[in-house]
Amino acid sequence: MARRTVSSDPFEAIAQPKRRQVLETLARYPGAGCPVNELVVSLGLPQPVVSKHLAVLKGVGLVSLEKRGRQRFYRVNGEGIRAVHEWAARFERFWTHQLTSIKERAERRARDLPTPNTSEEPRRDHD
């Protein structure tokens, strides 16, 4: 059975967990980028596997490649990631609302708890 090729859709490309892992690792190397051999070591994956994932990510515009001598340096392509970011940002209000609700609930509980009176001495029962 023939392997299915990945479309030009960045969402389809990042649906694969290993590709997200590659992107997360590359995000730690802003500026000059990261050489493939360093990615291989960092990810703990065979070089051909890393190269295939990089090719897919490059094909959909999520990473860029710069050749320097015999080495290939990859970095996250901010413009390519923008579409993913903008899409996910539409849902930010849901987790922001959730965090606000949790905070309000915790503050309400803290207000409702009786506060220990530290000015009183502990009571002692006399025999």
Backbone torsions as a table, in degrees:
resi	resn	phi	psi	omega
1	MET	NA	133.1	-177.8
2	ALA	-72.3	145.2	177.0
3	ARG	-73.3	141.5	178.0
4	ARG	-77.1	134.6	178.0
5	THR	-88.1	149.4	179.0
6	VAL	-80.9	137.7	179.9
7	SER	-73.9	-171.8	178.2
8	SER	-88.7	13.8	-178.6
9	ASP	-86.2	116.8	-179.9
10	PRO	-61.7	-30.1	179.5
11	PHE	-66.8	-37.5	177.0
12	GLU	-67.5	-38.2	-180.0
13	ALA	-64.7	-42.8	-177.6
14	ILE	-84.3	0.6	174.8
15	ALA	-67.2	-22.8	-179.9
16	GLN	-84.2	120.6	-176.1
17	PRO	-56.3	-37.2	-179.8
18	LYS	-65.1	-33.8	178.4
19	ARG	-69.9	-37.1	175.3
20	ARG	-64.0	-38.0	177.7
21	GLN	-63.4	-41.0	176.9
22	VAL	-61.2	-46.9	179.2
23	LEU	-61.5	-43.6	179.6
24	GLU	-61.6	-39.9	178.8
25	THR	-67.4	-45.0	178.7
26	LEU	-62.4	-30.9	-179.6
27	ALA	-62.9	-20.4	178.0
28	ARG	-80.5	-4.6	-178.0
29	TYR	-121.5	68.3	178.7
30	PRO	-71.8	165.8	176.6
31	GLY	81.2	-107.1	-172.5
32	ALA	-69.7	-17.9	-179.4
33	GLY	89.9	-172.9	-175.2
34	CYS	-128.6	131.5	176.3
35	PRO	-70.9	150.6	-176.9
36	VAL	-56.4	-43.8	-177.2
37	ASN	-61.8	-32.9	177.1
38	GLU	-70.9	-37.8	175.8
39	LEU	-62.5	-43.0	179.8
40	VAL	-57.4	-47.3	-179.7
41	VAL	-65.4	-46.8	-177.6
42	SER	-62.4	-40.4	-177.7
43	LEU	-84.5	-22.2	-177.9
44	GLY	69.7	29.0	179.6
45	LEU	-114.0	156.0	175.8
46	PRO	-63.0	146.9	-177.5
47	GLN	-55.6	-43.2	179.6
48	PRO	-62.0	-34.2	179.2
49	VAL	-67.4	-46.4	179.2
50	VAL	-60.9	-43.4	-179.8
51	SER	-62.4	-38.8	178.2
52	LYS	-64.7	-43.6	179.0
53	HIS	-64.6	-41.1	177.8
54	LEU	-62.7	-38.8	178.9
55	ALA	-63.0	-41.2	178.8
56	VAL	-65.7	-46.9	-179.2
57	LEU	-63.3	-37.4	176.8
58	LYS	-67.8	-39.9	-179.0
59	GLY	-61.6	-30.0	179.1
60	VAL	-98.7	3.8	174.5
61	GLY	84.2	15.8	-179.7
62	LEU	-87.3	-19.9	175.2
63	VAL	-132.8	157.7	175.1
64	SER	-121.0	159.1	-175.9
65	LEU	-123.2	138.0	173.1
66	GLU	-131.8	126.3	177.8
67	LYS	-93.1	128.0	176.0
68	ARG	-128.3	104.9	-175.5
69	GLY	63.6	-125.3	-179.7
70	ARG	-93.7	-3.5	-178.3
71	GLN	-98.9	151.3	175.9
72	ARG	-115.2	125.3	-179.6
73	PHE	-109.7	128.5	178.4
74	TYR	-111.0	149.3	174.0
75	ARG	-147.1	159.0	177.5
76	VAL	-68.2	135.2	177.5
77	ASN	-93.1	105.7	-177.2
78	GLY	-56.1	-40.2	179.3
79	GLU	-65.2	-38.8	179.3
80	GLY	-67.7	-36.6	-179.6
81	ILE	-73.3	-22.9	-176.1
82	ARG	-52.7	-43.3	-178.5
83	ALA	-61.7	-40.3	178.9
84	VAL	-66.7	-44.7	-179.8
85	HIS	-61.6	-47.1	-178.9
86	GLU	-62.5	-38.4	178.4
87	TRP	-65.4	-47.7	-178.6
88	ALA	-65.8	-32.2	-179.0
89	ALA	-62.7	-26.1	178.0
90	ARG	-60.9	-22.4	-176.3
91	PHE	-101.9	0.6	-177.7
92	GLU	-57.7	-37.1	-177.6
93	ARG	-60.4	-27.9	179.8
94	PHE	-69.4	-46.5	179.9
95	TRP	-77.2	-29.1	175.5
96	THR	-65.4	-44.2	178.2
97	HIS	-61.3	-42.8	-179.6
98	GLN	-62.3	-44.9	179.6
99	LEU	-65.2	-39.6	178.0
100	THR	-63.0	-42.2	178.6
101	SER	-62.6	-42.7	179.4
102	ILE	-63.3	-43.8	179.6
103	LYS	-62.0	-46.1	-179.5
104	GLU	-62.0	-41.7	179.0
105	ARG	-62.9	-43.2	179.6
106	ALA	-65.1	-41.7	178.4
107	GLU	-65.2	-38.8	178.3
108	ARG	-63.5	-44.4	178.9
109	ARG	-63.7	-40.3	179.6
110	ALA	-63.7	-38.0	178.3
111	ARG	-68.6	-36.1	-175.8
112	ASP	-79.4	-16.3	-179.8
113	LEU	-72.7	139.1	176.4
114	PRO	-68.3	138.3	179.2
115	THR	-92.5	136.3	179.5
116	PRO	-68.1	138.3	179.8
117	ASN	-88.1	107.0	-175.7
118	THR	-87.7	-8.4	-178.7
119	SER	-80.6	-23.2	179.1
120	GLU	-82.5	144.5	173.8
121	GLU	-79.8	151.9	178.5
122	PRO	-63.6	141.6	179.8
123	ARG	-73.5	138.7	177.3
124	ARG	-121.1	128.1	175.9
125	ASP	-82.5	132.0	178.5
126	HIS	-95.6	143.2	179.3
127	ASP	-76.1	NA	NA
